Amino acid sequence: MVDEQPTKKRRKPSEDSEEVVAMPGPPSKTVAKKTGARAEPTTNGTSKSATVKGKARAGPHSKAGKANGMVAEVEEDREEVVELNDDEAPPEPPVQQSARAGSKQPKSNNGSRAPNATRSSKTEEKLAREVENLRAQLERSRETAKERDKLAKQLDEVFRIRNTEPEQILEEYKSQFDENIQRKEALIQELTAQLSKLQSSSKSSKSYTLHFLTREAAEEEKQALREENLRLKEVIKQRDATIASKDKEIQALQENAKVMQKELDAEIERSKSLAARAPAPTAVARQHAPAPNEPRNTPVIRLYEDMTNILVTGVKIDKSPDFPQLDEEILSCIFTYNYQTPDSEDAAFCELLPPLNFSLRNVYELPPGAQPGVSLPRDKLILKVKYEPRDLDKESPDIVERLAFFKDPFMFARDQMTVFLKTLTDTVSGIFEPEGEGDDSGVADQTREVIVVDG
């Protein structure tokens, strides 16, 4: 706000003329009394007579009227906001001429000079008070202007600062966070570019890439190589175990082939000897009369019965106690022995011999070194045969005693079935034939294969 410049105002002569009234010359005594009692025109609410004469008569009313008149004039001057300088003295008010035209003003004397001086001093006092009021008003206006400027500054600051201090701090943190993100993204892009360059160069030079591998990457690569090495070692072990098992199977098959070849040769020799002797059919074979619609496998069964002297009367399937998922066959067998001598008495005795009843059961067992309870496939298990005699209580104790280990149950390997048959035949023949007799010589008996009994 710009301070208002004080303006000067000159009072019009007409206004001063209203305040100052010329006094006539000294009248007579009677006239002077009347004139003193006459009410003269007032200036600012104060009569002229009261101003010139009779100061003791000026009471509260005159003072109040004077104050009211000054307040009215001050109000008028406030509207115009006029400031008078101290160095400028108010102009001397001109002496108002007589109201009557053509009348001559009498010359002033010593009596008229005193009221004029009094009026001038009062006017100066009034003007001084007005100046003081105007100065106070000017100071108030300046204070108001300062307050207005202060409020304007505060308003500008409010418009300029639209956020609070926490919001400003949050904005600063956001800006710092954005800068950090941008800086990290730039770093990631740079590292990615370097990594792509290293990967492209690794195709041509592996030793160069090893220099730039981190510890974590090297450990991961080592761990992967260790796992691959362990896997390959396990594969090699499995292959070695498979090869070893295959070698064992091949060796077992070769041994079995040798045994079968020996048995075949022995059976051929035995069949030749039996054919030369023209043996009679066995007692069990004689009981089977050929039927017109007999199956074709019947001659094969009879051939095996005649060659082995063993008749299979029944087959039963039962679950394995150790491996419930496997089935075990139980075969009921009858062994008959036909011994002929030149005399008929021995032949009759041989025909009266009772057959030997027994059962053969295929049993699966774990291989040596295997943990109990481990489930293995059938081809990994060992197949054995369990021999169990029957109806020995019906035989004579002498014959049962001479059966040796055939009188008790035992187990043997499946691949020794031919040895079992030969041992059984020799044992039974030893019961009825004299010592020193037999199909083979003593040298052959020394090379005879012995059955291995498990118990």
PAMI-120585 format. One line per 8 residues: their letters; for each residue x, y, z of C-alpha. Coordinates in steps of 0.02 Angstrom, whole numbers, plus 50000, padded with zeros to 5 digits. Example, Ala and Ser with C-alpha at 12.3 -4.5 7.8 and 13.67 -1.06 7.14 Angstrom:
# residues 2
as) 50615 49775 50390 | 50684 49947 50357 .
# end
This chain:
# residues 455
mvdeqptk) 50000 50000 50000 | 50069 50169 49949 | 50064 50304 50080 | 49950 50446 50037 | 50035 50613 50012 | 49966 50752 50120 | 49881 50888 50023 | 49875 51070 50067 .
krrkpsed) 49712 51160 50080 | 49691 51343 50092 | 49544 51409 50181 | 49431 51519 50080 | 49414 51700 50125 | 49228 51675 50143 | 49256 51547 50280 | 49373 51662 50374 .
seevvamp) 49252 51804 50352 | 49121 51705 50440 | 49232 51683 50590 | 49304 51860 50603 | 49181 52006 50621 | 49236 52187 50624 | 49186 52283 50778 | 49118 52461 50764 .
gppsktva) 49196 52607 50854 | 49165 52645 51035 | 48984 52687 51059 | 48905 52777 51200 | 48884 52699 51367 | 48704 52653 51341 | 48737 52584 51172 | 48890 52490 51235 .
kktgarae) 48789 52400 51364 | 48659 52347 51240 | 48789 52295 51118 | 48877 52190 51248 | 48716 52103 51288 | 48672 52071 51105 | 48709 51897 51044 | 48836 51904 50906 .
pttngtsk) 48864 51772 50778 | 48957 51619 50838 | 49114 51548 50768 | 49131 51358 50792 | 48991 51363 50921 | 49067 51510 51022 | 48991 51681 51028 | 49098 51834 50990 .
satvkgka) 49047 51920 51147 | 49099 51774 51250 | 49265 51777 51161 | 49300 51962 51187 | 49221 52000 51352 | 49155 51909 51501 | 49272 51760 51514 | 49197 51716 51681 .
ragphska) 49032 51681 51596 | 49106 51543 51489 | 49034 51386 51571 | 49025 51205 51528 | 48904 51238 51387 | 49023 51353 51299 | 49166 51228 51317 | 49057 51085 51256 .
gkangmva) 48999 51186 51110 | 49176 51229 51067 | 49230 51046 51078 | 49082 50990 50971 | 49124 51117 50840 | 49305 51060 50833 | 49252 50877 50819 | 49140 50919 50672 .
eveedree) 49279 51010 50583 | 49400 50867 50617 | 49275 50744 50540 | 49262 50851 50385 | 49451 50862 50372 | 49467 50670 50391 | 49365 50642 50238 | 49488 50743 50136 .
vvelndde) 49644 50681 50230 | 49736 50847 50232 | 49905 50869 50318 | 49978 51039 50356 | 50161 51069 50379 | 50223 51145 50540 | 50328 51274 50452 | 50178 51343 50356 .
appeppvq) 50079 51463 50459 | 49896 51490 50420 | 49863 51647 50323 | 49801 51797 50414 | 49613 51800 50395 | 49554 51957 50310 | 49441 52075 50402 | 49264 52050 50345 .
qsaragsk) 49184 52203 50275 | 49024 52268 50340 | 48871 52183 50277 | 48794 52344 50232 | 48847 52411 50065 | 48912 52584 50064 | 48945 52589 50251 | 49116 52638 50304 .
qpksnngs) 49215 52535 50428 | 49279 52633 50573 | 49461 52626 50613 | 49520 52494 50736 | 49579 52542 50904 | 49666 52454 51048 | 49505 52372 51103 | 49483 52277 50938 .
rapnatrs) 49660 52213 50928 | 49646 52104 51082 | 49498 51997 51019 | 49581 51973 50851 | 49741 51906 50933 | 49639 51790 51042 | 49545 51722 50893 | 49707 51695 50798 .
skteekla) 49786 51597 50939 | 49632 51488 50956 | 49631 51457 50770 | 49813 51407 50775 | 49779 51289 50920 | 49634 51214 50826 | 49739 51191 50671 | 49880 51114 50775 .
revenlra) 49757 50990 50849 | 49694 50949 50677 | 49872 50921 50617 | 49904 50805 50764 | 49745 50708 50726 | 49793 50696 50545 | 49966 50636 50592 | 49892 50504 50708 .
qlersret) 49775 50452 50569 | 49924 50443 50451 | 50019 50334 50575 | 49868 50220 50591 | 49857 50212 50402 | 50040 50166 50393 | 50017 50031 50527 | 49868 49966 50430 .
akerdkla) 49972 49965 50271 | 50110 49869 50361 | 49985 49744 50428 | 49912 49727 50255 | 50084 49697 50180 | 50120 49569 50315 | 49957 49478 50280 | 49993 49485 50094 .
kqldevfr) 50163 49407 50123 | 50085 49270 50229 | 49955 49239 50094 | 50090 49229 49962 | 50187 49109 50072 | 50032 49002 50097 | 50003 48998 49909 | 50186 48959 49879 .
irntepeq) 50201 48823 50013 | 50059 48705 49968 | 50129 48553 50062 | 50163 48524 50246 | 50334 48477 50313 | 50299 48287 50320 | 50232 48294 50143 | 50386 48388 50087 .
ileeyksq) 50497 48257 50171 | 50397 48120 50085 | 50421 48203 49917 | 50607 48214 49950 | 50614 48030 49996 | 50516 47987 49839 | 50635 48085 49731 | 50785 48001 49814 .
fdeniqrk) 50705 47830 49793 | 50670 47863 49609 | 50849 47918 49585 | 50913 47759 49670 | 50800 47651 49561 | 50859 47736 49403 | 51040 47718 49457 | 51018 47533 49497 .
ealiqelt) 50926 47501 49334 | 51069 47582 49241 | 51192 47473 49337 | 51090 47316 49299 | 51087 47359 49115 | 51273 47387 49115 | 51308 47222 49205 | 51189 47131 49087 .
aqlsklqs) 51282 47200 48939 | 51447 47144 49014 | 51377 46972 49052 | 51314 46952 48873 | 51486 46999 48810 | 51567 46871 48925 | 51444 46736 48872 | 51480 46771 48689 .
sskssksy) 51666 46763 48721 | 51649 46602 48823 | 51607 46505 48665 | 51781 46537 48596 | 51885 46538 48756 | 51833 46439 48911 | 51988 46490 49008 | 51938 46671 48987 .
tlhfltre) 51765 46643 49062 | 51835 46549 49211 | 51919 46710 49266 | 51751 46798 49278 | 51651 46661 49364 | 51586 46705 49535 | 51610 46592 49685 | 51426 46545 49688 .
aaeeekqa) 51427 46497 49504 | 51586 46395 49527 | 51511 46303 49677 | 51353 46266 49579 | 51454 46199 49434 | 51559 46092 49551 | 51403 46025 49636 | 51327 45981 49468 .
lreenlrl) 51487 45891 49417 | 51490 45797 49583 | 51311 45740 49561 | 51345 45686 49383 | 51500 45592 49440 | 51403 45502 49576 | 51266 45458 49454 | 51390 45387 49330 .
kevikqrd) 51475 45288 49468 | 51308 45216 49519 | 51271 45171 49339 | 51440 45086 49326 | 51407 44989 49485 | 51238 44932 49422 | 51315 44879 49257 | 51453 44786 49346 .
atiaskdk) 51326 44700 49456 | 51222 44656 49303 | 51375 44590 49213 | 51425 44489 49366 | 51251 44416 49382 | 51250 44376 49197 | 51420 44293 49214 | 51355 44191 49360 .
eiqalqen) 51202 44142 49261 | 51309 44095 49113 | 51423 43993 49224 | 51273 43910 49307 | 51197 43873 49139 | 51360 43802 49079 | 51372 43692 49233 | 51191 43643 49211 .
akvmqkel) 51224 43602 49030 | 51370 43493 49081 | 51264 43406 49212 | 51122 43383 49090 | 51242 43314 48963 | 51309 43192 49090 | 51134 43144 49142 | 51084 43126 48963 .
daeiersk) 51230 43012 48930 | 51190 42914 49086 | 51007 42899 49039 | 51054 42844 48865 | 51166 42711 48936 | 51034 42660 49060 | 50899 42654 48927 | 51013 42548 48820 .
slaarapa) 51044 42429 48963 | 50860 42423 49005 | 50815 42393 48825 | 50941 42252 48818 | 50869 42172 48973 | 50689 42197 48910 | 50621 42261 49074 | 50440 42238 49117 .
ptavarqh) 50333 42392 49140 | 50321 42463 49314 | 50177 42424 49428 | 50105 42599 49415 | 50123 42601 49226 | 50032 42435 49212 | 49883 42508 49303 | 49855 42637 49166 .
apapnepr) 49765 42557 49022 | 49768 42654 48858 | 49605 42740 48823 | 49543 42766 48647 | 49534 42956 48669 | 49690 42976 48775 | 49779 43146 48762 | 49938 43156 48664 .
ntpvirly) 50046 43203 48815 | 50006 43039 48901 | 50143 42944 48808 | 50266 43080 48857 | 50216 43065 49039 | 50232 42877 49032 | 50402 42894 48950 | 50463 43006 49091 .
edmtnilv) 50389 42888 49219 | 50476 42739 49142 | 50641 42834 49128 | 50641 42909 49304 | 50528 42787 49398 | 50438 42940 49470 | 50252 42968 49450 | 50178 43142 49484 .
tgvkidks) 50006 43112 49558 | 49955 43292 49591 | 50008 43474 49586 | 49954 43606 49712 | 49984 43795 49705 | 50016 43888 49868 | 50074 44065 49913 | 50253 44086 49968 .
pdfpqlde) 50265 44123 50156 | 50413 44241 50129 | 50352 44321 49967 | 50161 44326 49962 | 50160 44394 49785 | 50240 44233 49720 | 50163 44061 49697 | 50250 43900 49745 .
eilscift) 50209 43730 49667 | 50191 43576 49776 | 50207 43412 49680 | 50152 43245 49755 | 50267 43107 49689 | 50285 42918 49699 | 50451 42832 49669 | 50452 42648 49618 .
ynyqtpds) 50603 42536 49601 | 50611 42385 49486 | 50749 42263 49523 | 50761 42101 49428 | 50871 41951 49460 | 50887 41786 49364 | 50790 41694 49496 | 50605 41724 49507 .
edaafcel) 50602 41739 49696 | 50696 41904 49697 | 50587 41969 49556 | 50432 41926 49654 | 50506 42013 49805 | 50541 42169 49705 | 50365 42176 49640 | 50300 42173 49817 .
lpplnfsl) 50405 42325 49870 | 50295 42474 49917 | 50329 42638 49824 | 50409 42787 49910 | 50289 42934 49930 | 50359 43109 49947 | 50324 43289 49897 | 50432 43418 49809 .
rnvyelpp) 50398 43604 49836 | 50478 43748 49743 | 50539 43876 49871 | 50604 44054 49840 | 50743 44124 49951 | 50844 44284 49959 | 51019 44281 49887 | 51167 44283 50007 .
gaqpgvsl) 51205 44456 50078 | 51030 44526 50045 | 50942 44616 50185 | 50787 44531 50257 | 50621 44609 50208 | 50687 44682 50045 | 50572 44653 49897 | 50666 44584 49746 .
prdklilk) 50604 44525 49576 | 50583 44339 49544 | 50736 44326 49433 | 50844 44395 49575 | 50785 44262 49699 | 50859 44088 49720 | 50744 43942 49679 | 50762 43786 49785 .
vkyeprdl) 50666 43623 49805 | 50606 43556 49971 | 50597 43366 49989 | 50476 43296 50118 | 50442 43107 50136 | 50267 43039 50170 | 50189 42882 50243 | 50354 42818 50314 .
dkespdiv) 50260 42760 50468 | 50184 42624 50360 | 50355 42557 50310 | 50464 42438 50410 | 50592 42520 50523 | 50734 42426 50437 | 50691 42498 50267 | 50664 42672 50338 .
erlaffkd) 50834 42666 50423 | 50919 42615 50262 | 50845 42765 50170 | 50981 42872 50254 | 50946 43059 50237 | 50793 43028 50126 | 50694 42983 50281 | 50699 43167 50337 .
pfmfardq) 50648 43328 50248 | 50786 43431 50167 | 50812 43564 50033 | 50925 43570 49883 | 50956 43682 49735 | 50842 43670 49586 | 50987 43642 49467 | 51031 43481 49563 .
mtvflktl) 50869 43394 49519 | 50957 43263 49414 | 51081 43232 49554 | 50934 43211 49673 | 50855 43082 49559 | 51016 42986 49539 | 51054 42989 49725 | 50877 42931 49765 .
tdtvsgif) 50892 42790 49640 | 51060 42735 49708 | 50998 42743 49887 | 50844 42639 49852 | 50941 42515 49745 | 51068 42496 49886 | 50930 42435 49999 | 50886 42286 49890 .
epegegdd) 51042 42253 49786 | 51194 42165 49859 | 51351 42266 49886 | 51467 42272 49735 | 51325 42260 49608 | 51272 42403 49502 | 51270 42471 49328 | 51436 42565 49343 .
sgvadqtr) 51607 42508 49395 | 51700 42564 49549 | 51792 42700 49452 | 51627 42775 49400 | 51569 42778 49580 | 51717 42885 49629 | 51671 43021 49502 | 51488 43021 49546 .
evivvdg) 51416 43192 49587 | 51350 43215 49764 | 51191 43310 49806 | 51211 43461 49919 | 51082 43460 50059 | 51035 43625 50143 | 50942 43548 50289 .
# end
